Amino acid sequence: MRFAVWIVERRTKEEGQRIRYRRALLSQDLERLLLSSRANIRYSLPQDLSNASVPCAVMTASSDTLHGMDKVLDIVDRLPNAVLIEVPSNQYAHEADVLAEIEEFQSSIGN
């Protein structure tokens, strides 16, 4: 577990993101985390997402180095009716203020 924390701490730019991931990782049941990792290690998002019928919002921050912007943009391009919501920081994505962007998206689709 400490190795995963070490990697996350070196790959993230924002202190708030490092703290969140460190807390999340250190609070996990190691055996369950390993089982989950093994079950999902070979998962890959399908290339063809054209049958997705639900409007999707994909949120990202350019400062998020764990989830590369190129991968995020690729997913948005492959999802029909997808909207990219770029927020100022990863920290912002975990605060109540982000609800304004989420509610704007929901209003735009009529929900």
N, CA, C and O atoms as CSV, one atom per row, in Angstrom:
chain,resi,resn,atom,element,x,y,z
A,1,MET,N,N,0.829,-1.185,0.000
A,1,MET,CA,C,0.000,0.000,0.000
A,1,MET,C,C,0.876,1.253,0.000
A,1,MET,O,O,0.590,2.229,-0.692
A,2,ARG,N,N,1.933,1.203,0.779
A,2,ARG,CA,C,2.835,2.364,0.854
A,2,ARG,C,C,3.429,2.680,-0.519
A,2,ARG,O,O,3.656,3.845,-0.846
A,3,PHE,N,N,3.681,1.644,-1.320
A,3,PHE,CA,C,4.219,1.864,-2.660
A,3,PHE,C,C,3.220,2.629,-3.521
A,3,PHE,O,O,3.601,3.545,-4.250
A,4,ALA,N,N,1.943,2.260,-3.440
A,4,ALA,CA,C,0.901,2.967,-4.198
A,4,ALA,C,C,0.820,4.426,-3.760
A,4,ALA,O,O,0.679,5.317,-4.597
A,5,VAL,N,N,0.908,4.672,-2.474
A,5,VAL,CA,C,0.890,6.045,-1.958
A,5,VAL,C,C,2.095,6.810,-2.493
A,5,VAL,O,O,1.966,7.966,-2.895
A,6,TRP,N,N,3.252,6.181,-2.500
A,6,TRP,CA,C,4.481,6.805,-2.996
A,6,TRP,C,C,4.323,7.217,-4.462
A,6,TRP,O,O,4.709,8.321,-4.848
A,7,ILE,N,N,3.752,6.322,-5.275
A,7,ILE,CA,C,3.550,6.631,-6.694
A,7,ILE,C,C,2.578,7.792,-6.859
A,7,ILE,O,O,2.851,8.726,-7.613
A,8,VAL,N,N,1.456,7.743,-6.168
A,8,VAL,CA,C,0.455,8.812,-6.270
A,8,VAL,C,C,1.056,10.148,-5.852
A,8,VAL,O,O,0.797,11.169,-6.489
A,9,GLU,N,N,1.842,10.152,-4.809
A,9,GLU,CA,C,2.426,11.403,-4.339
A,9,GLU,C,C,3.407,11.988,-5.342
A,9,GLU,O,O,3.603,13.203,-5.362
A,10,ARG,N,N,4.014,11.178,-6.156
A,10,ARG,CA,C,4.944,11.679,-7.159
A,10,ARG,C,C,4.265,12.041,-8.473
A,10,ARG,O,O,4.820,12.799,-9.269
A,11,ARG,N,N,3.083,11.511,-8.705
A,11,ARG,CA,C,2.391,11.767,-9.971
A,11,ARG,C,C,1.375,12.890,-9.894
A,11,ARG,O,O,0.845,13.294,-10.929
A,12,THR,N,N,1.086,13.405,-8.724
A,12,THR,CA,C,0.075,14.453,-8.592
A,12,THR,C,C,0.730,15.801,-8.350
A,12,THR,O,O,1.781,15.898,-7.717
A,13,LYS,N,N,0.080,16.846,-8.871
A,13,LYS,CA,C,0.590,18.208,-8.718
A,13,LYS,C,C,-0.013,18.907,-7.506
A,13,LYS,O,O,0.666,19.665,-6.813
A,14,GLU,N,N,-1.285,18.647,-7.260
A,14,GLU,CA,C,-2.012,19.394,-6.234
A,14,GLU,C,C,-1.910,18.710,-4.874
A,14,GLU,O,O,-2.114,17.502,-4.754
A,15,GLU,N,N,-1.589,19.505,-3.850
A,15,GLU,CA,C,-1.468,18.965,-2.495
A,15,GLU,C,C,-2.788,18.343,-2.027
A,15,GLU,O,O,-2.787,17.278,-1.409
A,16,GLY,N,N,-3.908,19.003,-2.319
A,16,GLY,CA,C,-5.206,18.470,-1.911
A,16,GLY,C,C,-5.480,17.108,-2.516
A,16,GLY,O,O,-6.031,16.228,-1.856
A,17,GLN,N,N,-5.094,16.932,-3.774
A,17,GLN,CA,C,-5.280,15.648,-4.440
A,17,GLN,C,C,-4.401,14.581,-3.785
A,17,GLN,O,O,-4.848,13.455,-3.566
A,18,ARG,N,N,-3.163,14.932,-3.476
A,18,ARG,CA,C,-2.269,13.980,-2.803
A,18,ARG,C,C,-2.851,13.539,-1.464
A,18,ARG,O,O,-2.833,12.353,-1.132
A,19,ILE,N,N,-3.362,14.492,-0.702
A,19,ILE,CA,C,-3.926,14.182,0.614
A,19,ILE,C,C,-5.133,13.260,0.478
A,19,ILE,O,O,-5.249,12.279,1.213
A,20,ARG,N,N,-6.048,13.573,-0.472
A,20,ARG,CA,C,-7.246,12.742,-0.665
A,20,ARG,C,C,-6.877,11.309,-1.040
A,20,ARG,O,O,-7.395,10.354,-0.461
A,21,TYR,N,N,-5.976,11.168,-2.013
A,21,TYR,CA,C,-5.590,9.829,-2.450
A,21,TYR,C,C,-4.848,9.084,-1.348
A,21,TYR,O,O,-5.067,7.887,-1.162
A,22,ARG,N,N,-3.976,9.766,-0.615
A,22,ARG,CA,C,-3.243,9.123,0.478
A,22,ARG,C,C,-4.226,8.590,1.516
A,22,ARG,O,O,-4.130,7.439,1.940
A,23,ARG,N,N,-5.175,9.440,1.924
A,23,ARG,CA,C,-6.174,9.008,2.917
A,23,ARG,C,C,-6.991,7.832,2.395
A,23,ARG,O,O,-7.225,6.856,3.108
A,24,ALA,N,N,-7.418,7.939,1.149
A,24,ALA,CA,C,-8.251,6.877,0.573
A,24,ALA,C,C,-7.482,5.556,0.517
A,24,ALA,O,O,-8.011,4.509,0.891
A,25,LEU,N,N,-6.249,5.609,0.054
A,25,LEU,CA,C,-5.470,4.377,-0.051
A,25,LEU,C,C,-5.169,3.766,1.313
A,25,LEU,O,O,-5.305,2.557,1.500
A,26,LEU,N,N,-4.764,4.593,2.255
A,26,LEU,CA,C,-4.381,4.069,3.565
A,26,LEU,C,C,-5.567,3.560,4.377
A,26,LEU,O,O,-5.384,2.802,5.329
A,27,SER,N,N,-6.776,3.968,4.013
A,27,SER,CA,C,-7.954,3.512,4.764
A,27,SER,C,C,-8.562,2.231,4.185
A,27,SER,O,O,-9.525,1.700,4.737
A,28,GLN,N,N,-8.010,1.739,3.087
A,28,GLN,CA,C,-8.570,0.561,2.429
A,28,GLN,C,C,-8.166,-0.731,3.125
A,28,GLN,O,O,-7.111,-0.827,3.753
A,29,ASP,N,N,-9.035,-1.712,2.991
A,29,ASP,CA,C,-8.721,-3.074,3.401
A,29,ASP,C,C,-7.833,-3.648,2.291
A,29,ASP,O,O,-8.288,-3.813,1.159
A,30,LEU,N,N,-6.593,-3.945,2.604
A,30,LEU,CA,C,-5.617,-4.353,1.601
A,30,LEU,C,C,-6.064,-5.581,0.806
A,30,LEU,O,O,-5.915,-5.612,-0.415
A,31,GLU,N,N,-6.602,-6.577,1.478
A,31,GLU,CA,C,-7.038,-7.791,0.781
A,31,GLU,C,C,-8.150,-7.482,-0.223
A,31,GLU,O,O,-8.125,-7.973,-1.352
A,32,ARG,N,N,-9.113,-6.675,0.186
A,32,ARG,CA,C,-10.218,-6.327,-0.721
A,32,ARG,C,C,-9.718,-5.472,-1.886
A,32,ARG,O,O,-10.172,-5.633,-3.018
A,33,LEU,N,N,-8.785,-4.568,-1.606
A,33,LEU,CA,C,-8.224,-3.729,-2.661
A,33,LEU,C,C,-7.481,-4.579,-3.686
A,33,LEU,O,O,-7.599,-4.342,-4.888
A,34,LEU,N,N,-6.720,-5.560,-3.224
A,34,LEU,CA,C,-6.012,-6.454,-4.140
A,34,LEU,C,C,-6.985,-7.271,-4.983
A,34,LEU,O,O,-6.777,-7.428,-6.186
A,35,LEU,N,N,-8.039,-7.792,-4.368
A,35,LEU,CA,C,-9.043,-8.557,-5.120
A,35,LEU,C,C,-9.721,-7.682,-6.168
A,35,LEU,O,O,-9.930,-8.116,-7.301
A,36,SER,N,N,-10.058,-6.468,-5.797
A,36,SER,CA,C,-10.685,-5.539,-6.735
A,36,SER,C,C,-9.732,-5.205,-7.883
A,36,SER,O,O,-10.137,-5.169,-9.045
A,37,SER,N,N,-8.480,-4.965,-7.554
A,37,SER,CA,C,-7.482,-4.652,-8.580
A,37,SER,C,C,-7.319,-5.806,-9.557
A,37,SER,O,O,-7.261,-5.597,-10.769
A,38,ARG,N,N,-7.244,-7.000,-9.040
A,38,ARG,CA,C,-7.103,-8.174,-9.910
A,38,ARG,C,C,-8.312,-8.338,-10.825
A,38,ARG,O,O,-8.169,-8.713,-11.989
A,39,ALA,N,N,-9.491,-8.060,-10.303
A,39,ALA,CA,C,-10.712,-8.211,-11.098
A,39,ALA,C,C,-10.798,-7.161,-12.199
A,39,ALA,O,O,-11.389,-7.411,-13.250
A,40,ASN,N,N,-10.218,-5.999,-11.969
A,40,ASN,CA,C,-10.353,-4.899,-12.927
A,40,ASN,C,C,-9.112,-4.630,-13.762
A,40,ASN,O,O,-9.148,-3.767,-14.639
A,41,ILE,N,N,-8.031,-5.329,-13.526
A,41,ILE,CA,C,-6.759,-5.020,-14.169
A,41,ILE,C,C,-6.833,-5.128,-15.696
A,41,ILE,O,O,-6.156,-4.380,-16.401
A,42,ARG,N,N,-7.631,-6.031,-16.197
A,42,ARG,CA,C,-7.710,-6.224,-17.647
A,42,ARG,C,C,-8.853,-5.444,-18.293
A,42,ARG,O,O,-9.070,-5.541,-19.501
A,43,TYR,N,N,-9.583,-4.671,-17.488
A,43,TYR,CA,C,-10.709,-3.925,-18.052
A,43,TYR,C,C,-10.195,-2.813,-18.951
A,43,TYR,O,O,-9.230,-2.118,-18.632
A,44,SER,N,N,-10.857,-2.672,-20.061
A,44,SER,CA,C,-10.547,-1.595,-20.990
A,44,SER,C,C,-11.865,-1.042,-21.513
A,44,SER,O,O,-12.758,-1.803,-21.887
A,45,LEU,N,N,-11.984,0.253,-21.540
A,45,LEU,CA,C,-13.194,0.876,-22.063
A,45,LEU,C,C,-13.332,0.509,-23.534
A,45,LEU,O,O,-12.367,0.642,-24.287
A,46,PRO,N,N,-14.499,0.053,-23.963
A,46,PRO,CA,C,-14.667,-0.317,-25.371
A,46,PRO,C,C,-14.359,0.861,-26.301
A,46,PRO,O,O,-14.634,2.012,-25.964
A,47,GLN,N,N,-13.796,0.569,-27.452
A,47,GLN,CA,C,-13.513,1.625,-28.429
A,47,GLN,C,C,-14.799,2.232,-28.967
A,47,GLN,O,O,-14.893,3.445,-29.153
A,48,ASP,N,N,-15.786,1.385,-29.214
A,48,ASP,CA,C,-17.047,1.866,-29.778
A,48,ASP,C,C,-18.033,2.178,-28.660
A,48,ASP,O,O,-18.580,1.275,-28.027
A,49,LEU,N,N,-18.248,3.447,-28.432
A,49,LEU,CA,C,-19.206,3.896,-27.422
A,49,LEU,C,C,-20.428,4.541,-28.072
A,49,LEU,O,O,-21.199,5.234,-27.408
A,50,SER,N,N,-20.598,4.314,-29.353
A,50,SER,CA,C,-21.655,4.989,-30.109
A,50,SER,C,C,-23.063,4.600,-29.674
A,50,SER,O,O,-24.015,5.318,-29.981
A,51,ASN,N,N,-23.221,3.493,-28.972
A,51,ASN,CA,C,-24.553,3.077,-28.524
A,51,ASN,C,C,-24.946,3.663,-27.177
A,51,ASN,O,O,-26.049,3.408,-26.692
A,52,ALA,N,N,-24.073,4.434,-26.571
A,52,ALA,CA,C,-24.411,5.065,-25.285
A,52,ALA,C,C,-25.532,6.067,-25.540
A,52,ALA,O,O,-25.373,6.998,-26.329
A,53,SER,N,N,-26.652,5.874,-24.876
A,53,SER,CA,C,-27.818,6.718,-25.155
A,53,SER,C,C,-28.086,7.768,-24.084
A,53,SER,O,O,-28.972,8.607,-24.250
A,54,VAL,N,N,-27.348,7.734,-23.010
A,54,VAL,CA,C,-27.543,8.691,-21.921
A,54,VAL,C,C,-26.550,9.835,-22.085
A,54,VAL,O,O,-25.356,9.589,-22.253
A,55,PRO,N,N,-27.017,11.076,-22.041
A,55,PRO,CA,C,-26.069,12.195,-22.107
A,55,PRO,C,C,-25.063,12.096,-20.959
A,55,PRO,O,O,-25.427,11.779,-19.826
A,56,CYS,N,N,-23.814,12.366,-21.263
A,56,CYS,CA,C,-22.753,12.221,-20.263
A,56,CYS,C,C,-21.965,13.510,-20.114
A,56,CYS,O,O,-21.698,14.213,-21.089
A,57,ALA,N,N,-21.605,13.801,-18.896
A,57,ALA,CA,C,-20.665,14.885,-18.614
A,57,ALA,C,C,-19.383,14.232,-18.126
A,57,ALA,O,O,-19.404,13.373,-17.245
A,58,VAL,N,N,-18.283,14.646,-18.702
A,58,VAL,CA,C,-16.978,14.143,-18.288
A,58,VAL,C,C,-16.222,15.328,-17.710
A,58,VAL,O,O,-15.967,16.317,-18.397
A,59,MET,N,N,-15.867,15.213,-16.436
A,59,MET,CA,C,-15.229,16.329,-15.739
A,59,MET,C,C,-13.738,16.072,-15.597
A,59,MET,O,O,-13.308,14.959,-15.293
A,60,THR,N,N,-12.961,17.121,-15.822
A,60,THR,CA,C,-11.517,17.008,-15.668
A,60,THR,C,C,-10.925,18.352,-15.286
A,60,THR,O,O,-11.551,19.401,-15.434
A,61,ALA,N,N,-9.710,18.286,-14.794
A,61,ALA,CA,C,-8.919,19.483,-14.514
A,61,ALA,C,C,-7.580,19.305,-15.223
A,61,ALA,O,O,-6.983,18.230,-15.159
A,62,SER,N,N,-7.112,20.337,-15.888
A,62,SER,CA,C,-5.849,20.206,-16.620
A,62,SER,C,C,-4.683,19.892,-15.688
A,62,SER,O,O,-3.663,19.362,-16.128
A,63,SER,N,N,-4.826,20.211,-14.421
A,63,SER,CA,C,-3.759,19.933,-13.457
A,63,SER,C,C,-3.759,18.485,-12.969
A,63,SER,O,O,-2.849,18.081,-12.244
A,64,ASP,N,N,-4.757,17.704,-13.353
A,64,ASP,CA,C,-4.848,16.312,-12.906
A,64,ASP,C,C,-3.914,15.456,-13.753
A,64,ASP,O,O,-4.205,15.170,-14.914
A,65,THR,N,N,-2.810,15.056,-13.175
A,65,THR,CA,C,-1.828,14.276,-13.921
A,65,THR,C,C,-2.061,12.771,-13.831
A,65,THR,O,O,-1.395,12.007,-14.529
A,66,LEU,N,N,-2.985,12.334,-12.994
A,66,LEU,CA,C,-3.291,10.900,-12.923
A,66,LEU,C,C,-4.192,10.459,-14.065
A,66,LEU,O,O,-4.090,9.328,-14.541
A,67,HIS,N,N,-5.063,11.339,-14.499
A,67,HIS,CA,C,-5.987,11.027,-15.588
A,67,HIS,C,C,-5.646,11.970,-16.732
A,67,HIS,O,O,-6.115,13.107,-16.754
A,68,GLY,N,N,-4.844,11.519,-17.671
A,68,GLY,CA,C,-4.332,12.371,-18.741
A,68,GLY,C,C,-5.426,13.028,-19.568
A,68,GLY,O,O,-6.438,12.405,-19.889
A,69,MET,N,N,-5.212,14.292,-19.907
A,69,MET,CA,C,-6.183,15.057,-20.688
A,69,MET,C,C,-6.452,14.393,-22.032
A,69,MET,O,O,-7.590,14.399,-22.500
A,70,ASP,N,N,-5.431,13.821,-22.660
A,70,ASP,CA,C,-5.640,13.168,-23.948
A,70,ASP,C,C,-6.611,12.001,-23.835
A,70,ASP,O,O,-7.419,11.779,-24.737
A,71,LYS,N,N,-6.541,11.258,-22.745
A,71,LYS,CA,C,-7.467,10.137,-22.540
A,71,LYS,C,C,-8.884,10.640,-22.281
A,71,LYS,O,O,-9.856,10.056,-22.761
A,72,VAL,N,N,-8.992,11.710,-21.532
A,72,VAL,CA,C,-10.307,12.293,-21.248
A,72,VAL,C,C,-10.948,12.784,-22.539
A,72,VAL,O,O,-12.119,12.506,-22.796
A,73,LEU,N,N,-10.192,13.509,-23.349
A,73,LEU,CA,C,-10.727,14.032,-24.612
A,73,LEU,C,C,-11.119,12.903,-25.555
A,73,LEU,O,O,-12.108,13.018,-26.280
A,74,ASP,N,N,-10.362,11.821,-25.553
A,74,ASP,CA,C,-10.695,10.664,-26.386
A,74,ASP,C,C,-12.043,10.076,-25.982
A,74,ASP,O,O,-12.851,9.728,-26.844
A,75,ILE,N,N,-12.288,9.963,-24.693
A,75,ILE,CA,C,-13.568,9.428,-24.215
A,75,ILE,C,C,-14.711,10.362,-24.601
A,75,ILE,O,O,-15.764,9.905,-25.047
A,76,VAL,N,N,-14.509,11.654,-24.433
A,76,VAL,CA,C,-15.547,12.628,-24.802
A,76,VAL,C,C,-15.849,12.528,-26.295
A,76,VAL,O,O,-17.012,12.591,-26.695
A,77,ASP,N,N,-14.824,12.375,-27.115
A,77,ASP,CA,C,-15.025,12.256,-28.564
A,77,ASP,C,C,-15.793,10.991,-28.936
A,77,ASP,O,O,-16.565,10.996,-29.894
A,78,ARG,N,N,-15.590,9.922,-28.197
A,78,ARG,CA,C,-16.235,8.648,-28.532
A,78,ARG,C,C,-17.650,8.511,-27.991
A,78,ARG,O,O,-18.416,7.673,-28.467
A,79,LEU,N,N,-18.004,9.319,-27.009
A,79,LEU,CA,C,-19.353,9.250,-26.431
A,79,LEU,C,C,-20.292,10.216,-27.146
A,79,LEU,O,O,-20.023,11.417,-27.184
A,80,PRO,N,N,-21.386,9.719,-27.711
A,80,PRO,CA,C,-22.344,10.636,-28.315
A,80,PRO,C,C,-22.977,11.508,-27.222
A,80,PRO,O,O,-23.239,11.033,-26.117
A,81,ASN,N,N,-23.213,12.742,-27.528
A,81,ASN,CA,C,-23.835,13.684,-26.584
A,81,ASN,C,C,-23.027,13.894,-25.311
A,81,ASN,O,O,-23.592,14.217,-24.266
A,82,ALA,N,N,-21.721,13.716,-25.386
A,82,ALA,CA,C,-20.881,13.955,-24.210
A,82,ALA,C,C,-20.477,15.420,-24.151
A,82,ALA,O,O,-20.269,16.072,-25.175
A,83,VAL,N,N,-20.372,15.912,-22.942
A,83,VAL,CA,C,-19.954,17.289,-22.700
A,83,VAL,C,C,-18.735,17.251,-21.789
A,83,VAL,O,O,-18.730,16.563,-20.768
A,84,LEU,N,N,-17.711,17.992,-22.166
A,84,LEU,CA,C,-16.533,18.105,-21.318
A,84,LEU,C,C,-16.734,19.270,-20.362
A,84,LEU,O,O,-17.034,20.387,-20.784
A,85,ILE,N,N,-16.569,19.005,-19.088
A,85,ILE,CA,C,-16.601,20.062,-18.077
A,85,ILE,C,C,-15.192,20.166,-17.521
A,85,ILE,O,O,-14.732,19.289,-16.789
A,86,GLU,N,N,-14.511,21.250,-17.877
A,86,GLU,CA,C,-13.163,21.447,-17.357
A,86,GLU,C,C,-13.239,22.378,-16.160
A,86,GLU,O,O,-13.740,23.499,-16.256
A,87,VAL,N,N,-12.745,21.906,-15.053
A,87,VAL,CA,C,-12.778,22.677,-13.808
A,87,VAL,C,C,-11.371,23.196,-13.505
A,87,VAL,O,O,-10.385,22.677,-14.027
A,88,PRO,N,N,-11.287,24.225,-12.655
A,88,PRO,CA,C,-9.990,24.859,-12.407
A,88,PRO,C,C,-8.941,23.955,-11.757
A,88,PRO,O,O,-7.743,24.149,-11.965
A,89,SER,N,N,-9.380,22.975,-10.978
A,89,SER,CA,C,-8.412,22.115,-10.292
A,89,SER,C,C,-9.094,20.829,-9.850
A,89,SER,O,O,-10.321,20.739,-9.800
A,90,ASN,N,N,-8.281,19.850,-9.535
A,90,ASN,CA,C,-8.816,18.603,-8.999
A,90,ASN,C,C,-9.491,18.865,-7.664
A,90,ASN,O,O,-10.526,18.271,-7.362
A,91,GLN,N,N,-8.916,19.742,-6.872
A,91,GLN,CA,C,-9.500,20.096,-5.580
A,91,GLN,C,C,-10.914,20.630,-5.769
A,91,GLN,O,O,-11.828,20.246,-5.039
A,92,TYR,N,N,-11.097,21.521,-6.751
A,92,TYR,CA,C,-12.404,22.114,-7.027
A,92,TYR,C,C,-13.435,21.034,-7.346
A,92,TYR,O,O,-14.602,21.154,-6.972
A,93,ALA,N,N,-13.004,19.984,-8.036
A,93,ALA,CA,C,-13.920,18.898,-8.416
A,93,ALA,C,C,-14.463,18.146,-7.208
A,93,ALA,O,O,-15.424,17.387,-7.330
A,94,HIS,N,N,-13.857,18.351,-6.046
A,94,HIS,CA,C,-14.291,17.671,-4.824
A,94,HIS,C,C,-14.937,18.627,-3.829
A,94,HIS,O,O,-15.139,18.282,-2.664
A,95,GLU,N,N,-15.257,19.823,-4.293
A,95,GLU,CA,C,-15.879,20.823,-3.416
A,95,GLU,C,C,-17.312,21.077,-3.857
A,95,GLU,O,O,-17.694,20.757,-4.983
A,96,ALA,N,N,-18.090,21.648,-2.970
A,96,ALA,CA,C,-19.508,21.903,-3.249
A,96,ALA,C,C,-19.709,22.866,-4.411
A,96,ALA,O,O,-20.728,22.787,-5.097
A,97,ASP,N,N,-18.765,23.773,-4.652
A,97,ASP,CA,C,-18.916,24.752,-5.735
A,97,ASP,C,C,-19.061,24.098,-7.108
A,97,ASP,O,O,-19.639,24.693,-8.018
A,98,VAL,N,N,-18.539,22.880,-7.265
A,98,VAL,CA,C,-18.617,22.198,-8.554
A,98,VAL,C,C,-20.063,21.858,-8.921
A,98,VAL,O,O,-20.362,21.583,-10.083
A,99,LEU,N,N,-20.947,21.876,-7.940
A,99,LEU,CA,C,-22.358,21.585,-8.218
A,99,LEU,C,C,-22.952,22.550,-9.233
A,99,LEU,O,O,-23.890,22.188,-9.944
A,100,ALA,N,N,-22.431,23.764,-9.316
A,100,ALA,CA,C,-22.929,24.724,-10.313
A,100,ALA,C,C,-22.726,24.181,-11.723
A,100,ALA,O,O,-23.632,24.263,-12.552
A,101,GLU,N,N,-21.547,23.628,-12.005
A,101,GLU,CA,C,-21.271,23.058,-13.326
A,101,GLU,C,C,-22.120,21.814,-13.578
A,101,GLU,O,O,-22.614,21.603,-14.686
A,102,ILE,N,N,-22.282,21.006,-12.557
A,102,ILE,CA,C,-23.092,19.789,-12.703
A,102,ILE,C,C,-24.551,20.147,-12.947
A,102,ILE,O,O,-25.198,19.559,-13.813
A,103,GLU,N,N,-25.067,21.096,-12.198
A,103,GLU,CA,C,-26.461,21.517,-12.382
A,103,GLU,C,C,-26.671,22.173,-13.739
A,103,GLU,O,O,-27.729,22.013,-14.346
A,104,GLU,N,N,-25.674,22.908,-14.222
A,104,GLU,CA,C,-25.775,23.509,-15.558
A,104,GLU,C,C,-25.883,22.413,-16.616
A,104,GLU,O,O,-26.688,22.518,-17.541
A,105,PHE,N,N,-25.081,21.370,-16.482
A,105,PHE,CA,C,-25.167,20.241,-17.410
A,105,PHE,C,C,-26.541,19.588,-17.326
A,105,PHE,O,O,-27.163,19.320,-18.354
A,106,GLN,N,N,-27.017,19.330,-16.114
A,106,GLN,CA,C,-28.327,18.702,-15.945
A,106,GLN,C,C,-29.429,19.556,-16.568
A,106,GLN,O,O,-30.340,19.023,-17.202
A,107,SER,N,N,-29.355,20.854,-16.397
A,107,SER,CA,C,-30.363,21.748,-16.986
A,107,SER,C,C,-30.310,21.708,-18.507
A,107,SER,O,O,-31.342,21.795,-19.172
A,108,SER,N,N,-29.111,21.575,-19.054
A,108,SER,CA,C,-28.962,21.583,-20.510
A,108,SER,C,C,-29.566,20.344,-21.162
A,108,SER,O,O,-29.890,20.365,-22.349
A,109,ILE,N,N,-29.721,19.266,-20.397
A,109,ILE,CA,C,-30.303,18.044,-20.966
A,109,ILE,C,C,-31.759,17.872,-20.563
A,109,ILE,O,O,-32.399,16.884,-20.921
A,110,GLY,N,N,-32.276,18.838,-19.817
A,110,GLY,CA,C,-33.690,18.805,-19.471
A,110,GLY,C,C,-34.032,18.011,-18.238
A,110,GLY,O,O,-35.191,17.638,-18.059
A,111,ASN,N,N,-33.080,17.738,-17.386
A,111,ASN,CA,C,-33.367,16.990,-16.151
A,111,ASN,C,C,-33.250,17.888,-14.958
A,111,ASN,O,O,-33.453,17.444,-13.829
